[in-house]
Amino acid sequence: MSLSDQHAAELSPETVVVAAGRPERAHDEPVNPPIVLSSTYFGTGSLNDGDRGYGRYANPTWDPFEDALAKLEGASLPGLLYASGLAAVSSALSLVPAGGVVVMPSHSYSGSLVMATELAEKGFLELRTVDITDTDAVKALISPEEGKKANLLWLESPTNPMLGIADVRALADAAHAVGALVVTDNTFSTPLVQQPLSLGSDVVLHSVTKYLAGHSDVVLGALVTSDPELRATLLHHRIIHGGIAGPFEAWLALRGLRTLALRIERSQASAATLAERLSTHPRVETIRFPGLPTDPGHERAKDQMKGFGSILCIQIAGDTHRSGADAADELVRALQLWLPATSLGGVESLIERRRRHAAEPVSVPENLVRLSVGIENVEDLWQDLEQALKALDG
């Protein structure tokens, strides 16, 4: 038999991530789900009859990952796998009625901001952006004294790339008080560090490309909810808009998910070590990492997270010869082990100056560098950072 919801609830997440989504136990059958390559299936072709019908409706290779992710997030219904994180974002934003109001962090994943902005420019919705760490300011936009109340509150915590921590419980309560839905992008934390459904969110979003798959070799997204009506609406959007996952990518993502607990344990510990050392380096103007007691979001993170993640951000100090942005670029170029590339959450450590992207909000400092800590030896990572920072002094 496969792992039941009741059994999963009795196990630690570190075990669930390995055990969930296994095939039924039968003699001589595989312990891992196979890849199914078919565009159609025997049957009536009607979802109402419970049939798979057609490859855009369902695929057996999606099911194990969707089951495993739901159990990790504490959802009572299977998740939904998408072709990319942005396909999942598009599906989640489809929950907003025509002309509805979306409240979104001013610092959040640029793809989400760009999509919501473009929809607003076309008149499909009204977008209100806010510092998501300012609970009173968020509440004021959810339910303003004048104007429409919000239909959807979009949360990230920690935010990308500024690592701001939202009070998810308080904001979810405020949104629900006016009938708004709450979607939380949990990509940075993963369900091993934070479970937004338990904090009041209605839908949880993941860029599966990042930590869940974990090896920088697939592009996928996912949504999870325990609300049957919401899931049915999201499933319909996936079917009609065609943002479906490839079977091979889904299989790779499940294989990557199996090591999530080990990868998170290693990368979080290394991130904490690096953050502590960087916090006293003279070339580092500021550092953001929720695990530092001096970080503005530290107490909130302790309250609603089981760890502090493995992303940290630093601002590099300039000098009489160069701006902070130029110094940051030089730092990235001088590194030998850290990889200068976008994305995050893989086994390898990645680094980039975020404002090099045109879509990045202008409020993100020009000299801000985001570090995604991988699973390499932490002393090797530090030695590389140290020599690159020293090189800035000539």
Beta strands, then each sheet from edge to edge (+ up, - down):
strand 1: 80-82
strand 2: 100-105
strand 3: 125-130
strand 4: 152-156
strand 5: 181-185
strand 6: 203-206
strand 7: 221-225
strand 8: 284-288
strand 9: 311-316
strand 10: 339-340
strand 11: 350-353
strand 12: 368-372
sheet 1: 1+ 7- 6+ 5+ 4+ 2+ 3+
sheet 2: 8+ 9- 12+ 11- 10-
end
